[in-house]
Amino acid sequence: MKNYQEVLKNIMEKGVDRKGRNGLTRAIFAVQLRYNLEEGFPAVTTKQLAFKAVKSELLWFLEGSNDDNRLKEILGAERTIWTDNANADYWKPKAKFEGDLGRIYGVQWRKWQSPNGKVVDQIAKVIEKLKTDPNDRRLIVNAWNPGELDEMALPPCHMMFQLFPANGKLSLHMVQRSCDMFLGVPFNIASYSLLLSMIAQVVGMTAHEFVITLNDAHIYHEHFDAVKEQLTRIPTALPKLWLNPEIKDIDSFKMDDIKLVDYTFQPSIKAKMIV
């Protein structure tokens, strides 16, 4: 995770200060990071990664859910990283029920609505293609649906991803439009590395490289002290990911089927999530 630390440092030293929707940020544009999952799972070690939250959210996305109450059930907690969005003043008048988040990631992944009324399960389609036509160059899942952005509590930050199989190995490239470098990006790196690993297992391939393109890569001014603390720390060895080898269906994974092994980390660094 040294490359992540280097991006933090670069933003602090060379970024441009800008006032956005929810506060002041310092940002640079369009950075790419690469992680070889065969060398370890890219969980940040200079602070603690909330891996239970990572895997519960991903399982929730894969269910196609838009209900924060369901995420609370999977996580086993009274609050989630989506609770503030579900309760935000700008969204509450649009919510159809308590905890409704609208047509967010999981809905777009599993229930994309076509103009002709057909529902498209993008995840199922790419998995089937990986099994039947792995050289296809259309192995893409898109969450950025311009026609439904107003129906989402939060428009997608991680907008789309593409899969690339070669020689029995599977790689994934994700494009992220808005990148909260301190709180969000370590979470996103872990989430998509986990997704890559799960898809690779169910299609009988080896998870190889996760690539992330960070477009608006920013640090909130409120996080400056936390970032400065993190930059004093030296990354340590990466953990390994364990997936229950009996799971061969993307919809069959449960929380206990996913674990980090030998994960050592430095003390947590507290910072407020900016909604």
Contacts in CASP RR format, 6 or more apart in sequence:
PFRMAT RR
TARGET T0000
AUTHOR 0000-0000-0000
METHOD contacts of the structure
MODEL  1
MKNYQEVLKNIMEKGVDRKGRNGLTRAIFAVQLRYNLEEGFPAVTTKQLA
FKAVKSELLWFLEGSNDDNRLKEILGAERTIWTDNANADYWKPKAKFEGD
LGRIYGVQWRKWQSPNGKVVDQIAKVIEKLKTDPNDRRLIVNAWNPGELD
EMALPPCHMMFQLFPANGKLSLHMVQRSCDMFLGVPFNIASYSLLLSMIA
QVVGMTAHEFVITLNDAHIYHEHFDAVKEQLTRIPTALPKLWLNPEIKDI
DSFKMDDIKLVDYTFQPSIKAKMIV
1 42 0 8 1.000
1 43 0 8 1.000
1 44 0 8 1.000
1 45 0 8 1.000
1 46 0 8 1.000
1 186 0 8 1.000
1 235 0 8 1.000
1 238 0 8 1.000
2 235 0 8 1.000
3 33 0 8 1.000
3 34 0 8 1.000
4 33 0 8 1.000
4 44 0 8 1.000
4 185 0 8 1.000
4 186 0 8 1.000
4 189 0 8 1.000
5 46 0 8 1.000
5 230 0 8 1.000
5 231 0 8 1.000
5 235 0 8 1.000
7 28 0 8 1.000
7 31 0 8 1.000
7 33 0 8 1.000
7 181 0 8 1.000
7 214 0 8 1.000
7 217 0 8 1.000
8 181 0 8 1.000
8 182 0 8 1.000
8 219 0 8 1.000
8 227 0 8 1.000
8 230 0 8 1.000
8 231 0 8 1.000
9 231 0 8 1.000
10 28 0 8 1.000
10 31 0 8 1.000
11 26 0 8 1.000
11 27 0 8 1.000
11 28 0 8 1.000
11 181 0 8 1.000
11 217 0 8 1.000
11 218 0 8 1.000
11 219 0 8 1.000
12 26 0 8 1.000
12 219 0 8 1.000
12 224 0 8 1.000
12 227 0 8 1.000
12 228 0 8 1.000
12 231 0 8 1.000
14 28 0 8 1.000
15 26 0 8 1.000
15 27 0 8 1.000
15 28 0 8 1.000
16 26 0 8 1.000
16 27 0 8 1.000
16 28 0 8 1.000
17 24 0 8 1.000
17 25 0 8 1.000
17 26 0 8 1.000
17 221 0 8 1.000
18 24 0 8 1.000
18 25 0 8 1.000
18 26 0 8 1.000
18 27 0 8 1.000
18 218 0 8 1.000
19 25 0 8 1.000
22 274 0 8 1.000
22 275 0 8 1.000
23 220 0 8 1.000
23 221 0 8 1.000
23 274 0 8 1.000
24 220 0 8 1.000
24 221 0 8 1.000
25 218 0 8 1.000
25 219 0 8 1.000
25 220 0 8 1.000
25 221 0 8 1.000
26 218 0 8 1.000
26 219 0 8 1.000
26 221 0 8 1.000
26 224 0 8 1.000
27 216 0 8 1.000
27 217 0 8 1.000
27 218 0 8 1.000
27 219 0 8 1.000
28 217 0 8 1.000
29 215 0 8 1.000
29 216 0 8 1.000
29 217 0 8 1.000
30 213 0 8 1.000
30 214 0 8 1.000
30 215 0 8 1.000
30 217 0 8 1.000
31 213 0 8 1.000
31 214 0 8 1.000
31 217 0 8 1.000
32 211 0 8 1.000
32 212 0 8 1.000
32 213 0 8 1.000
32 214 0 8 1.000
33 189 0 8 1.000
33 211 0 8 1.000
33 212 0 8 1.000
33 214 0 8 1.000
34 209 0 8 1.000
34 210 0 8 1.000
34 211 0 8 1.000
35 42 0 8 1.000
35 189 0 8 1.000
35 193 0 8 1.000
35 209 0 8 1.000
35 210 0 8 1.000
35 211 0 8 1.000
36 208 0 8 1.000
36 209 0 8 1.000
37 193 0 8 1.000
37 196 0 8 1.000
37 197 0 8 1.000
37 207 0 8 1.000
37 208 0 8 1.000
37 209 0 8 1.000
37 210 0 8 1.000
37 241 0 8 1.000
38 206 0 8 1.000
38 207 0 8 1.000
38 208 0 8 1.000
39 238 0 8 1.000
40 238 0 8 1.000
40 239 0 8 1.000
40 240 0 8 1.000
40 241 0 8 1.000
41 190 0 8 1.000
41 193 0 8 1.000
41 197 0 8 1.000
41 238 0 8 1.000
41 239 0 8 1.000
41 240 0 8 1.000
41 241 0 8 1.000
41 260 0 8 1.000
42 189 0 8 1.000
42 190 0 8 1.000
42 193 0 8 1.000
42 210 0 8 1.000
42 238 0 8 1.000
43 49 0 8 1.000
43 51 0 8 1.000
43 186 0 8 1.000
43 190 0 8 1.000
43 238 0 8 1.000
43 239 0 8 1.000
43 260 0 8 1.000
43 263 0 8 1.000
43 265 0 8 1.000
44 186 0 8 1.000
44 189 0 8 1.000
44 190 0 8 1.000
44 235 0 8 1.000
44 265 0 8 1.000
45 235 0 8 1.000
45 236 0 8 1.000
45 237 0 8 1.000
45 238 0 8 1.000
45 263 0 8 1.000
45 264 0 8 1.000
45 265 0 8 1.000
45 266 0 8 1.000
46 230 0 8 1.000
46 233 0 8 1.000
46 234 0 8 1.000
46 235 0 8 1.000
46 265 0 8 1.000
46 266 0 8 1.000
47 186 0 8 1.000
47 230 0 8 1.000
47 233 0 8 1.000
47 265 0 8 1.000
47 266 0 8 1.000
47 267 0 8 1.000
47 268 0 8 1.000
47 269 0 8 1.000
48 265 0 8 1.000
48 266 0 8 1.000
48 267 0 8 1.000
48 268 0 8 1.000
49 186 0 8 1.000
49 187 0 8 1.000
49 190 0 8 1.000
49 263 0 8 1.000
49 265 0 8 1.000
50 187 0 8 1.000
51 190 0 8 1.000
51 260 0 8 1.000
51 263 0 8 1.000
52 75 0 8 1.000
52 255 0 8 1.000
53 75 0 8 1.000
53 80 0 8 1.000
53 81 0 8 1.000
53 187 0 8 1.000
54 187 0 8 1.000
54 190 0 8 1.000
54 191 0 8 1.000
54 194 0 8 1.000
55 194 0 8 1.000
55 255 0 8 1.000
55 258 0 8 1.000
56 71 0 8 1.000
56 74 0 8 1.000
56 75 0 8 1.000
56 76 0 8 1.000
56 80 0 8 1.000
56 255 0 8 1.000
57 71 0 8 1.000
57 80 0 8 1.000
57 81 0 8 1.000
57 82 0 8 1.000
57 191 0 8 1.000
58 191 0 8 1.000
58 194 0 8 1.000
58 195 0 8 1.000
58 198 0 8 1.000
59 74 0 8 1.000
59 253 0 8 1.000
59 254 0 8 1.000
59 255 0 8 1.000
60 70 0 8 1.000
60 71 0 8 1.000
60 74 0 8 1.000
60 106 0 8 1.000
61 105 0 8 1.000
61 106 0 8 1.000
61 109 0 8 1.000
62 106 0 8 1.000
62 109 0 8 1.000
62 110 0 8 1.000
62 123 0 8 1.000
62 250 0 8 1.000
62 251 0 8 1.000
62 253 0 8 1.000
63 70 0 8 1.000
63 106 0 8 1.000
63 110 0 8 1.000
63 251 0 8 1.000
64 106 0 8 1.000
64 107 0 8 1.000
64 109 0 8 1.000
64 110 0 8 1.000
64 111 0 8 1.000
65 71 0 8 1.000
65 106 0 8 1.000
65 107 0 8 1.000
66 100 0 8 1.000
66 101 0 8 1.000
66 102 0 8 1.000
66 103 0 8 1.000
66 104 0 8 1.000
66 106 0 8 1.000
66 107 0 8 1.000
67 97 0 8 1.000
67 99 0 8 1.000
67 100 0 8 1.000
67 101 0 8 1.000
68 80 0 8 1.000
68 82 0 8 1.000
68 83 0 8 1.000
68 86 0 8 1.000
68 99 0 8 1.000
68 100 0 8 1.000
68 101 0 8 1.000
69 98 0 8 1.000
69 99 0 8 1.000
71 80 0 8 1.000
71 82 0 8 1.000
72 78 0 8 1.000
72 79 0 8 1.000
72 80 0 8 1.000
72 83 0 8 1.000
74 255 0 8 1.000
81 187 0 8 1.000
81 273 0 8 1.000
82 101 0 8 1.000
82 153 0 8 1.000
84 273 0 8 1.000
84 275 0 8 1.000
85 91 0 8 1.000
85 101 0 8 1.000
85 153 0 8 1.000
85 154 0 8 1.000
85 275 0 8 1.000
86 95 0 8 1.000
86 98 0 8 1.000
86 99 0 8 1.000
86 100 0 8 1.000
86 101 0 8 1.000
86 153 0 8 1.000
87 99 0 8 1.000
88 153 0 8 1.000
88 275 0 8 1.000
91 101 0 8 1.000
91 153 0 8 1.000
94 102 0 8 1.000
94 150 0 8 1.000
94 151 0 8 1.000
94 153 0 8 1.000
95 101 0 8 1.000
95 102 0 8 1.000
95 153 0 8 1.000
96 102 0 8 1.000
100 153 0 8 1.000
101 152 0 8 1.000
101 153 0 8 1.000
101 154 0 8 1.000
102 151 0 8 1.000
102 152 0 8 1.000
102 153 0 8 1.000
103 113 0 8 1.000
103 145 0 8 1.000
103 148 0 8 1.000
103 151 0 8 1.000
103 152 0 8 1.000
104 143 0 8 1.000
104 152 0 8 1.000
104 153 0 8 1.000
104 154 0 8 1.000
104 156 0 8 1.000
105 143 0 8 1.000
105 156 0 8 1.000
105 158 0 8 1.000
106 143 0 8 1.000
108 122 0 8 1.000
108 142 0 8 1.000
108 143 0 8 1.000
108 145 0 8 1.000
108 148 0 8 1.000
108 156 0 8 1.000
109 121 0 8 1.000
109 122 0 8 1.000
109 123 0 8 1.000
109 141 0 8 1.000
109 143 0 8 1.000
110 121 0 8 1.000
110 122 0 8 1.000
110 123 0 8 1.000
110 124 0 8 1.000
111 119 0 8 1.000
111 120 0 8 1.000
111 121 0 8 1.000
112 119 0 8 1.000
112 120 0 8 1.000
112 121 0 8 1.000
112 122 0 8 1.000
112 142 0 8 1.000
112 145 0 8 1.000
113 119 0 8 1.000
113 120 0 8 1.000
113 148 0 8 1.000
114 120 0 8 1.000
122 140 0 8 1.000
122 141 0 8 1.000
122 142 0 8 1.000
123 141 0 8 1.000
123 250 0 8 1.000
124 250 0 8 1.000
126 139 0 8 1.000
126 140 0 8 1.000
126 141 0 8 1.000
126 163 0 8 1.000
126 199 0 8 1.000
127 199 0 8 1.000
127 202 0 8 1.000
127 203 0 8 1.000
127 250 0 8 1.000
129 136 0 8 1.000
129 138 0 8 1.000
129 139 0 8 1.000
130 139 0 8 1.000
130 163 0 8 1.000
130 165 0 8 1.000
130 170 0 8 1.000
130 199 0 8 1.000
130 203 0 8 1.000
130 205 0 8 1.000
131 203 0 8 1.000
134 165 0 8 1.000
135 165 0 8 1.000
139 162 0 8 1.000
139 163 0 8 1.000
139 164 0 8 1.000
139 165 0 8 1.000
140 160 0 8 1.000
140 161 0 8 1.000
140 162 0 8 1.000
140 163 0 8 1.000
141 160 0 8 1.000
141 161 0 8 1.000
141 162 0 8 1.000
142 159 0 8 1.000
142 160 0 8 1.000
143 156 0 8 1.000
143 158 0 8 1.000
143 159 0 8 1.000
143 160 0 8 1.000
144 155 0 8 1.000
144 156 0 8 1.000
144 159 0 8 1.000
144 160 0 8 1.000
144 177 0 8 1.000
149 155 0 8 1.000
156 177 0 8 1.000
157 176 0 8 1.000
157 177 0 8 1.000
157 178 0 8 1.000
157 179 0 8 1.000
157 180 0 8 1.000
157 188 0 8 1.000
158 174 0 8 1.000
158 175 0 8 1.000
158 176 0 8 1.000
158 188 0 8 1.000
158 192 0 8 1.000
159 175 0 8 1.000
159 176 0 8 1.000
159 177 0 8 1.000
160 174 0 8 1.000
160 175 0 8 1.000
161 172 0 8 1.000
161 173 0 8 1.000
161 174 0 8 1.000
161 175 0 8 1.000
161 192 0 8 1.000
161 195 0 8 1.000
162 172 0 8 1.000
162 173 0 8 1.000
163 170 0 8 1.000
163 171 0 8 1.000
163 172 0 8 1.000
163 196 0 8 1.000
163 199 0 8 1.000
164 170 0 8 1.000
164 171 0 8 1.000
164 172 0 8 1.000
164 173 0 8 1.000
165 171 0 8 1.000
165 203 0 8 1.000
165 205 0 8 1.000
168 205 0 8 1.000
168 206 0 8 1.000
169 200 0 8 1.000
169 205 0 8 1.000
169 206 0 8 1.000
169 207 0 8 1.000
169 208 0 8 1.000
170 196 0 8 1.000
170 199 0 8 1.000
170 200 0 8 1.000
170 203 0 8 1.000
170 205 0 8 1.000
170 206 0 8 1.000
170 207 0 8 1.000
170 208 0 8 1.000
171 196 0 8 1.000
171 208 0 8 1.000
171 209 0 8 1.000
171 210 0 8 1.000
171 211 0 8 1.000
172 192 0 8 1.000
172 195 0 8 1.000
172 196 0 8 1.000
172 199 0 8 1.000
172 209 0 8 1.000
172 210 0 8 1.000
172 211 0 8 1.000
173 211 0 8 1.000
173 212 0 8 1.000
173 213 0 8 1.000
174 188 0 8 1.000
174 192 0 8 1.000
174 210 0 8 1.000
174 211 0 8 1.000
174 212 0 8 1.000
174 213 0 8 1.000
175 212 0 8 1.000
175 213 0 8 1.000
175 215 0 8 1.000
176 185 0 8 1.000
176 188 0 8 1.000
176 212 0 8 1.000
176 213 0 8 1.000
176 214 0 8 1.000
176 215 0 8 1.000
177 215 0 8 1.000
177 216 0 8 1.000
178 215 0 8 1.000
178 216 0 8 1.000
178 218 0 8 1.000
179 185 0 8 1.000
179 188 0 8 1.000
179 214 0 8 1.000
179 215 0 8 1.000
179 216 0 8 1.000
179 217 0 8 1.000
179 218 0 8 1.000
180 218 0 8 1.000
180 220 0 8 1.000
180 274 0 8 1.000
181 214 0 8 1.000
181 217 0 8 1.000
181 218 0 8 1.000
181 219 0 8 1.000
181 227 0 8 1.000
182 219 0 8 1.000
182 220 0 8 1.000
182 223 0 8 1.000
182 226 0 8 1.000
182 227 0 8 1.000
182 230 0 8 1.000
182 271 0 8 1.000
183 223 0 8 1.000
183 271 0 8 1.000
183 273 0 8 1.000
185 212 0 8 1.000
185 214 0 8 1.000
185 217 0 8 1.000
188 212 0 8 1.000
189 210 0 8 1.000
189 212 0 8 1.000
192 210 0 8 1.000
192 212 0 8 1.000
193 207 0 8 1.000
193 210 0 8 1.000
193 241 0 8 1.000
194 241 0 8 1.000
194 258 0 8 1.000
196 207 0 8 1.000
196 210 0 8 1.000
197 207 0 8 1.000
197 241 0 8 1.000
197 243 0 8 1.000
198 243 0 8 1.000
198 250 0 8 1.000
198 253 0 8 1.000
198 258 0 8 1.000
199 250 0 8 1.000
200 206 0 8 1.000
200 207 0 8 1.000
200 208 0 8 1.000
201 207 0 8 1.000
201 243 0 8 1.000
201 245 0 8 1.000
201 247 0 8 1.000
201 248 0 8 1.000
202 247 0 8 1.000
202 248 0 8 1.000
202 249 0 8 1.000
202 250 0 8 1.000
219 227 0 8 1.000
220 274 0 8 1.000
222 271 0 8 1.000
222 272 0 8 1.000
222 274 0 8 1.000
223 271 0 8 1.000
226 269 0 8 1.000
226 270 0 8 1.000
226 271 0 8 1.000
229 269 0 8 1.000
230 269 0 8 1.000
233 266 0 8 1.000
236 264 0 8 1.000
236 265 0 8 1.000
236 266 0 8 1.000
237 262 0 8 1.000
237 264 0 8 1.000
239 260 0 8 1.000
239 261 0 8 1.000
239 262 0 8 1.000
239 263 0 8 1.000
239 264 0 8 1.000
240 260 0 8 1.000
240 261 0 8 1.000
240 262 0 8 1.000
241 258 0 8 1.000
241 259 0 8 1.000
241 260 0 8 1.000
241 261 0 8 1.000
242 258 0 8 1.000
242 259 0 8 1.000
242 260 0 8 1.000
242 261 0 8 1.000
243 253 0 8 1.000
243 257 0 8 1.000
243 258 0 8 1.000
244 253 0 8 1.000
244 256 0 8 1.000
244 257 0 8 1.000
244 258 0 8 1.000
247 253 0 8 1.000
247 257 0 8 1.000
END
